[in-house]
Amino acid sequence: MKNLETYQNFYFVGIGGIGMSALARYFNASGKKVLGYDKTNTKLTQNLMNEGIDIVFEDTIDERIIGLQKENTLVIYTPAIKTLGILDYFNQNSFEILKRAKVLGLITENTDCIAIAGTHGKTTTSTLVAHLCKEADLPFSCFLGGISENFKSNFLYNGSTYSVVEADEYDRSFLNLSPDWAVVTSTDADHLDIYGDKSHIEEGFRQFAALVPEDRQLFVRKGIEIGRNHQTYAVNEQADYYSDNLRMDHDKIYFDFHTPTETIKDFVWEIPGIHNVENATVALAILHNLGADFDTLKKAIANFKGIKRRYTKHIYQNGKIYIDDYAHHPTEINAVMGSIRTFYPDKKLLVAFQPHLFSRTRDFADGFAESLSKADELILLDIYPARELQENFEGITSNWLLEKITLDKKEVSALSDAFEKIKEKDFDILLTVGAGNIDTLYDPICDWIEKI
């Protein structure tokens, strides 16, 4: 394996993925030639093309691929793509081919890496850490699993001393990283198609934590057993770093932040949910240890706008509220709906949910049923398969899941019919939620609610 710097061309197979696109932007910003393939043209791929990246959407071997030389080209792929003619061509012609996680790991070897891991909370926490680093003017680059509302991107280059990365547990990808600082936000069961059971995913996080050198810092949500020295963080209970005295005023949350030696009062935070105050707490702990002053951090916390599809909220003059969120696990859905019920306890909530993966729907069916039953009305979309084939999951359908949900007002819908069904419903708040392609409803819904 040659040094990454020696390659002039980088070809991304599955460039439209959130993690892949951040890497593509990194190499593009480094002055390299970046090309790629994806099966669908999305807003994200359009933005990449606007930034000068060459993308195709047909699985054909064209002159751009034939013109690449294996000596100066690195091919990067995502495990979500199983079979592809383009990938076969690169294999047959002996190109250097690496998984996305391996390439990100190589980048972190040459920086002081701040890695954020956890089955929930890692995207918000890593995006907030990156935002605080920028506001503190630290020399860093970031690779995020969501689109920052402040940066309008999942990648930012502000120097190369530090890297801020979202450490993905899927396929044990985070074990490729070289973290100098790390966070473990949660170790709930997920990705059981990879890990098998909760004990194995917990072991995966312990292996990740062991990558942090003993003379550096590991922050772990209080109550998680990680098997090595670490500092704890929490909300409303004492820990090495913790926040308490939470007060809500309209849509803002106020809290006090405690380090082992001092208390800083009256942080202002606009992202709802106690779980998000937890995320802010550990982000502040990291930046405090990197030397950022609290006046800067207070201003930065107050102007953090969040992440696209992480409780993205619109309030309309007609009184309607529309919230869009990426949640795709029962714990995450409970957090989103809990925040809605806290702020708007008396409003009628319509939920449109798209399950993500047959395996996750099967493994957490009872949890999904319990969380979705907290809506007033539900439109349950067909399962988004991603990398899975339905024939391997006989009987696992949205109709099967719907039977477990205790609501009276509930129905299954294809994505193509969902917008028309939403327009027929009576609601005060609409929540669209899921990690598949339900986001294609976002723009039509925004336009429609604005006009009614």
Secondary structure, 3 states (H helix, E strand, C coil): CCCHHHCCEEEEECCCCHHHHHHHHHHHHCCCEEEEECCCCCHHHHHHHHCCCEEECCCCCCHHHHCCCHHHEEEEECCCCCCCHHHHHHHHCCCEEEEHHHHHHHHHHCCEEEEEECCCCHHHHHHHHHHHHHHCCCCEEEEEEEEECCCCEEEEECCCCEEEEEECCHHHHHHHCCEEEEEECCCCCCCHHHHCCHHHHHHHHHHHHCCCCCCCEEEEECCCCCCCCCEEEEECCCCCEEEEEEEEECCEEEEEEECCCCEEEEEEECCCCHHHHHHHHHHHHHHHHCCCCHHHHHHHHHCCCCECCCCEEEECCCCCEEEEECCCCHHHHHHHHHHHHHHCCCCCEEEEEECECHHHHHHCHHHHHHHHCCCCEEEEECCECCCCCHHHCCCCCHHHHHCCCCCCCEEEECHHHHHHHHHCCCCCEEEEEECCCHHHHHHHHHHHHHHC
